[in-house]
Amino acid sequence: MKDIALIVANYLLKNASKDEIESLAEWKNRSNRNLTFVKLMEEYWNYVGEEETNSRIDIARQRLLTRIDATSQYEAQRLKPVSYLIKIAATIILIVSIAGLSVYIASETGFFTQKNWVVVSTEAGQQSKVTLPDGTTVWLNADTEVKYSTTKDERMVKLSGEAYFEVEHAPDLPFVVDMRNVSIRVLGTKFSASHYPDSKMTEATLLTGKISMTIQEISQDIELQSGQKVAYDSNKTGFIKTSVRAKDHVLWRYGILVFDNESFNDLIQKLERYYAVDFIYEESDFEDIHYTGKLDNLSIEKVLEFINLTIPVAYEIDNKTIKLNSK
């Protein structure tokens, strides 16, 4: 069956085909939860209030999540522990589906646009997977914004942060990623790219296919083959191209962070974004320290203990603030 989120979106937009309507009816009949999900989406999609039109999906999603959460809490009182865990898992799946669905509807209807740009973003501590209107799949890492638009000549993405792209092949419509001082041009491939406003580093790692990377500041064009990475440091106005285990550079999608000779400051910045915390430390105490390792779905406390094995640090955690001192 076609992705149910896309079918529901087409249904709400009144663009569903006969086959999609039949598939949706079959899916609703599978369980009361499926039926309730569609009813709630339809109810709040058609909700009319005093709010601005381009905030309608936000209103719908928030109200729907509130309704689901309240229902889960009520029903959980009657469930055994194992059933309760299953209920939580089912609710999480619904929330993920709603998030993806709302982004798809946004792109199809023009909501959440800025001068013809479709905008998708995450905050610190969040990640998201979305499908752009051209069919390209994008995974957004924490604290990332992606803006998407098309012209008759190209598909354009403006990236601030880190994202992994699986680009839909379109020979006559190149896919361009703009990261302020660096641009990447592809036809259809899988790659990751990273450029945060607070960092001087811009990186790209190619998993499959071929991409062309242009660095405006030094008028340099670089071609990447599968398994290659380019890192550009605007402070040094130079780049380094290396062969890497490319899949390691997108493991953050699964909660796994990989560091390869990372400076301590860069390590801390990534941890701040990933865990939505703030570190307080004296940078000069750690300026010559680098870190190599893999952090696999660990809590921030476990991360600090793990780092302490190779970089001796003392730390104090106060809610979302972490104070570090070298030992």
N, C-alpha and C positions, 0 to 999 in steps of 0.2 A: 504494500500500500504506500502511496505517496506520503511524505511527511505530514502527519496529522495537523501540525501547527500551520502549514501552508494551506491545507484544505480548509481549516477553520477560518483562516484569514480571508481566503477567497470567498467563503460563505458569508462572512460579515461584510465584505466589500460588494456582495451581490455579483461576483464574477465567477462563481463556482459552476463547473460543467455538470452535466447530468451524471457522469461517472463519479465525480467528486461528491455530489450530493448523496448518491447511493452509498459510497464508501463511508461518508460521515454518519449516515443513518445506521449503518452496520456497526460502526465503532461506538456510537451512543448506546446501542442495544446490548453491548457487551457487559456494561455495569452501570449502576446508578451513579457512580462517581464520574464516569465519562459524560453521562447525560447532564449531571449537575454542572460540570465544567462548561459545557457548551451553552447551557441556559444562562449561566452567570455571565459568560463572555458576551452573549447576545444582549442580555439585559443592560449591561453597563456600556456596551458599545453604542447602544441606542439611547443612552442616558443623555438628557438635555438639561442643562443648567445655565447659570450665569457665568460660568468659567469661560475662558478664552478657548476657541476651537482647537488651537494647537497644543493645548494641555489636556485634551480629552483622554488620550490614551493613558497618561500618567494617572488621571483620576480613576479611570477604569481599573487599571492594574492595582492601585492602592486599595480601592474598595474591595476588589475581588480577593486580594491577599488577606485583607482583614476578615472577610467572610470565611475564607478557607481556614484561617487560623482559629477563629472562634468555633467553627464546626469541629475541628480536630480536637480542641481542648474538651469540648462537651462529650464527644464520642469516646475519647481516651479513658474517661472515667469508667466505661463499661467494658474495656478491653483488657485482656491478659497482657503481661509484660511483653511477650514476643509479638503479639498482635499490635501492641502500641508502637513497637519499633518499626514494624512494617508500615503502620499508618504514617509515621513520621517520614519514612522513605518515600511513600507515595505522595505526600504533600510536597516534599522537596522536588520531586519530579514535576509536579504540576507547576510549581513556582518557576522552575527553569523553562518549562514549556511556555508559560505566560510571558516571561521575559523575551524569549526568542520570537514569540508570536507578535508582541507589541512592536518590536523593532522591524519585523517584516511589514506589518501594516503601516508603520511610520514611513518606510521607504516607498511603499506603493501609493500612499495617499499624499505624500508631500509634507506630512507632519514632521516636527522636529527638524525643520530645514532652516538654513541661514543663507539667504540669497542663492537658492537652488542647490545648496549643499545639504546632503543627508548627514546628520551628525550622530555618532554613537560614542559613548564614553564610559569609563569606569573610574571609581575613586580608589584611594589607597586601601589595600586589603581586599579588593574585588577583582574578579576576572569575568570575562564574558565571551561567548561565542555567538557570532551573528552571520547572517547571509545577506550580502549586498544585493541590490536590484539586478546586477548582471549575473548572479549565481555564484560569485566568488565567496568563499568561506573565510572568515577572519576570526582569529582568537585574540582578544585584547588582554594584555597583562595589566597589572595594577597601575592605577593613575595614568591612564592612557586615553587619548582622544583620536578618533578617526573621522575625517570628513570625506564624503564621497560625492562626486559629480561626474557627469559625462558631457562630452561635446561630440560633434560629428567625426572628430579625428582621434579621440582618445578617452580612456577612462582615467580619471584623476582622483588620487587619494592624498590627503594631507595628514601626516602622522606626527603626533606628539606623544612619545612614550614608546612602548614596545608591543609589537604585534606579529603574529604568524599568519601568513597568507597562503591559501590554496586557490590560485587564480583560475577562473573559468577561461578556457581557451577561446580566443576570438581573434583570428589572424588579421582582420581589418580594423581592429580597435585595440591598440596597445594599452596596457595597464601601467600607469605611472604612479610611483609613490614619492611624494615630495616631503623631505625632512629638513626644510629651511635651507641648509647649505649643501645638501646632497640629494640627488634624485636617482630612483631606480626605475628602469624601463623593462617590461616583460610582455610576453604574449600569453603564456599559460604555464605556470610552474608552481613550486612550493618553496617558500623561503621565509625567513624571519628578518625583521628590521627593527632597529632601536635607535631612538634619539630623544632624550629627555631635555627639557629647557634648562635644567640646573646642571647638566653635564656637558663637557666638551667633547665627549666621545659619540661617534655615530658608527653603528655596526650593521652589517648585513651578513647573513649566513644562508647559503643555498643548499636545499635538500635534493631537489630534482630539477632538471631542465637547465636553462642558461639565462642569466640576467646581465644587464649592462648598468653599471653604476657610474654616475657623473658627480665629481666633486668640483663645484663651481669655483671655490676660492683658490684652487691650484690648477684649474682648467685641465683636469685629469679625467679620462674615461677608463674604466676598468671593467673587464669582462670576468664573470665568475662562472666556474664550472661546478657541477655537483660535488659537495663535500668541501667547498672552500668558504672561507670567511674573510671579510675585509673590515678592518677597524681603522677609523679615521679620527685623529686627535687634532682638533682645530688649534690647540695651543702650540703644537709642534708643526702644524701645516704639512703633515705627511701621513701616509697610510701604510698599513701592514696587511699583506695578504698571506693567509696560511691555510694549510689543509687541516681539517678538523673532523671530529666525529659529529657530524651536523645534527643528528637527532638529539644529542645532549643539550643543544642550545634551544630546544623547544620543549624540554621536559617540564618546564614551569606550568604547562597546561595541566599536568597531572600532579601538581604539588611538589615536584622535585626541583630543587635549585642546584645548579652545577656551577662551580667557580674554578677557574683555571688561572692561577697566579694573579688573582684579583687584588688590587690595592685595598688597603683596609677601609679607606674612605668610600670607594666604590661599593665594597661589600656592605657597609653600613647603609648607604643610600638605597641599595636594593632591598635590604631587610626592612627599612622604614616603609617603602612602598608596598612590599608584599604583606607585611604584618600590620600595617597601619599604626605604627608606633613612632615615637620620637626618641632619638638617642642624644644624650648630652655627654660629650667627651672632649678632651684636649687633643686636637688633630696632630699637633707636633709630637705627642707621645707615641704615635702610631704611623708616622709618615713613611718609614722605611720597611713597613711590614706588609707582606702579601699573603694571600690565603688561597689554598687549593683544596677542594673537597666537594662532597655531595651531601645535601641536606634533603632527606626524604620524608616529606609529610610530618615534620616535627613541629611541636609547639615552640613558641619563642623562647621559653625557658630551656627546653632541650637544645635548641640551636645555640644558645649562649654556653651551655655546658659542653657542647660538641666543639665549638670554636675554642673554648678554654683549654682543650687538650693540646692545641698547637700554638695558640696565641694566648698566653696567660693574661687573663683579665679578671678584675673584680667588678661585680655589677650589683646595682640596686634597682628593683622594679617598683614603680609607683604608678599603678593603673596603666596608662599608655605611654609613660615616660620611663626611659631606662638610662641610668647614669653608669658610665664606664670609667674605669681607672686601670692603668697598666700595673701589673704586679712587679 
